[in-house]
Amino acid sequence: MDREQEEIQFMGFFGIFKESFNIVASWRKIFSQITIALIIPLSFIYLAHIQISELLFADIMHDEYILDRTPEGTSSYNKISSILSSEWTAFILFKIGYVIFFIILALLSTSAVVYTIACIYTAKEISFRKVMSVVPKVWKRLMVTFVWNFIIMFAYNLVAILILVLGLVLVGSSKNAMVTFALLWFVVFLIGSVYISLIYHLATVVSVLEESYGLNAMAKSQALIKGKMGVSFCVFLVLGLCFLGIQLFFENRLVIRKANIGLVNRIGYGLLCLFLLSIVLLFGLIIQTIIYFICKSYHHENIDKSSLADHLGGYLGEYVPLKTKDVQLEQYQV
């Protein structure tokens, strides 16, 4: 982050990726430590949950198949039904446990990376030990922002489903009309989902670097991203496609074709997917922080580095919110 802030606003698609690579190359040690401590466990949990979920669900489907072909009222039926009930309970509990641990590690990783990037930006002394001491305090603010994002996404999905059902009823029985409406609905729904996701990711950075968090951070993020929506969308689309590609490769090699490859190949594929996913997650967190500074620059808001450094230092002791007049940025003339 050696550029002058006036220049950051002109950073484009390739410039963002180049800047992220330069940051990692210049601060390899600290990012390697963060990756090993937080991001690799996060990636491992995500990939492991895919494999374990498939195993549990396969058992459920197998027993459902047997139960459908077993006469009701027999001892076999009751025994299979009891086993199936236990399997569903185990599956649901596993999913709940996975979601809890994944969210915790995701927010901790976000806290660590955003804080580190901000320290680099302000030329503030940084060490892995210092980052890990700050992370729990920043994490609390991010949790509030996450909860609000969850509420917004839940409401958005609920409204979208209602619109889909109502629309399919109104278009009548015409198959072509129903398909056309469904495709149109999907495109609009996807755009809306990506938009909310962009706002949330930027809001996590706002939650760490400013006094706003929760719904206020989401509102601040929505205002910041205006004017930089195109490049932000393209960057996150590439990251999302990389994430999806790794997931599909993992499922294809280790879940669907699990009986067709040997143990050595399974371990090799697993480690490859773990490595690639960790890299994508790390760069995703770095890039969303870079986009925050780009948006600030685009809106002609100059962050006072000394005030931001004081704000970051406040996390090391009793938390002292950074006042709006301090970080909230003085306007500069272009």
HURAMO-V484293 format. One record per residue. SS is DSSP state (h for helix, s for strand, l for the rest). PSI is psi as a letter, one per 40 degrees, with the letter a starting at -180 (none if undefined). BURIAL is I if it has 9 or more other C-alpha atoms within 8 Angstrom, else O. Layout:
[[SS | PSI | BURIAL] [SS | PSI | BURIAL]]
This chain:
[[l | f | O] [l | e | O] [l | i | O] [l | i | O] [h | d | I] [h | d | O] [h | d | I] [h | d | I] [l | d | I] [l | e | O] [l | h | I] [l | a | O] [h | d | I] [h | d | O] [h | d | O] [h | d | I] [h | d | I] [h | d | O] [h | d | I] [h | d | I] [h | d | O] [h | d | O] [h | d | I] [h | d | I] [h | d | O] [h | d | O] [l | f | O] [h | d | O] [h | d | O] [h | d | I] [h | d | I] [h | d | O] [h | d | I] [h | d | I] [h | d | I] [h | d | I] [h | d | O] [h | d | I] [h | d | I] [h | d | I] [h | d | I] [h | d | I] [h | d | I] [h | d | I] [h | d | I] [h | d | I] [h | d | I] [h | d | O] [h | d | I] [h | d | I] [h | d | I] [h | d | O] [h | d | I] [h | d | I] [h | d | O] [h | d | I] [h | d | I] [h | d | O] [h | d | I] [h | d | I] [h | d | O] [h | d | O] [h | d | I] [h | d | I] [h | d | O] [h | d | I] [h | d | I] [h | d | O] [l | e | O] [l | h | I] [l | h | O] [l | i | O] [l | e | O] [l | i | O] [h | d | O] [h | d | O] [h | d | I] [h | d | I] [h | d | O] [h | d | I] [h | d | I] [h | d | O] [h | d | O] [h | d | I] [h | d | O] [h | d | O] [h | d | I] [h | d | I] [h | d | O] [h | d | O] [h | d | I] [h | d | O] [h | d | O] [h | d | O] [h | d | I] [h | d | O] [h | d | O] [h | d | I] [h | d | O] [h | d | O] [h | d | O] [h | d | I] [h | d | O] [h | d | O] [h | d | I] [h | d | I] [h | d | I] [h | d | I] [h | d | I] [h | d | I] [h | d | I] [h | d | I] [h | d | I] [h | d | I] [h | d | I] [h | d | I] [h | d | I] [h | d | I] [h | d | I] [h | d | I] [h | d | I] [l | e | I] [l | f | O] [l | i | O] [l | h | O] [l | i | I] [l | i | O] [h | d | I] [h | d | O] [h | d | I] [h | d | I] [h | d | I] [h | d | O] [h | d | I] [h | d | I] [h | d | I] [h | d | I] [h | d | I] [h | d | I] [h | d | O] [h | d | I] [h | d | I] [h | d | I] [h | d | I] [h | d | I] [h | d | I] [h | d | I] [h | d | I] [h | d | I] [h | d | O] [h | d | O] [h | d | O] [h | d | I] [h | d | O] [h | d | O] [h | d | O] [h | d | O] [h | d | O] [h | d | O] [h | d | I] [h | d | O] [h | d | O] [h | d | O] [h | d | I] [h | d | O] [h | d | O] [h | d | I] [h | d | I] [h | d | O] [h | d | O] [l | e | I] [l | a | O] [l | e | O] [l | h | O] [h | d | O] [h | d | O] [h | d | I] [h | d | I] [h | d | O] [h | d | O] [h | d | I] [h | d | I] [h | d | O] [h | d | O] [h | d | I] [h | d | O] [h | d | O] [h | d | O] [h | d | I] [h | d | O] [h | d | O] [h | d | O] [h | d | I] [h | d | I] [h | d | I] [h | d | I] [h | d | O] [h | d | I] [h | d | I] [h | d | I] [h | d | I] [h | d | I] [h | d | I] [h | d | I] [h | d | I] [h | d | I] [h | d | I] [h | d | I] [h | e | I] [l | i | I] [l | e | I] [l | i | I] [l | i | I] [l | b | I] [h | d | O] [h | d | O] [h | d | I] [h | d | I] [h | d | O] [h | d | I] [h | d | I] [h | d | I] [h | d | O] [h | d | I] [h | e | I] [l | h | O] [l | d | O] [l | f | I] [h | d | O] [h | d | O] [h | d | I] [h | d | I] [h | d | I] [h | d | I] [h | d | I] [h | d | I] [h | d | O] [h | d | O] [h | d | I] [h | d | O] [h | d | O] [h | d | I] [h | d | I] [h | d | O] [h | d | O] [h | d | I] [h | d | I] [h | d | O] [h | d | I] [h | d | I] [h | d | I] [h | d | I] [h | d | I] [h | e | I] [h | d | I] [h | d | O] [l | f | I] [l | d | I] [l | e | O] [l | e | O] [l | i | O] [l | i | O] [h | d | O] [h | d | O] [h | d | O] [h | d | I] [h | d | O] [h | d | O] [h | d | I] [h | d | I] [h | d | O] [h | d | O] [h | d | I] [h | d | I] [h | d | I] [h | d | I] [h | d | I] [h | d | I] [h | d | O] [h | d | I] [h | d | I] [h | d | I] [h | d | I] [h | d | I] [h | d | I] [h | d | I] [h | d | I] [h | d | I] [h | d | I] [h | d | I] [h | d | I] [h | d | I] [h | d | I] [h | d | I] [h | d | I] [h | d | I] [h | d | I] [h | d | I] [l | e | O] [l | f | I] [s | h | I] [s | h | I] [l | h | I] [l | h | I] [h | d | O] [h | d | O] [h | d | I] [h | d | I] [h | d | I] [h | d | I] [h | d | I] [h | d | I] [h | d | O] [h | d | I] [l | d | I] [l | d | I] [l | a | O] [l | h | O] [l | h | O] [l | h | O] [l | i | O] [l | h | I] [l | i | O] [h | d | I] [h | e | O] [h | d | I] [h | e | I] [l | f | I] [l | h | I] [s | i | I] [s | i | O] [l | i | O] [l | h | O] [l | none | O]]
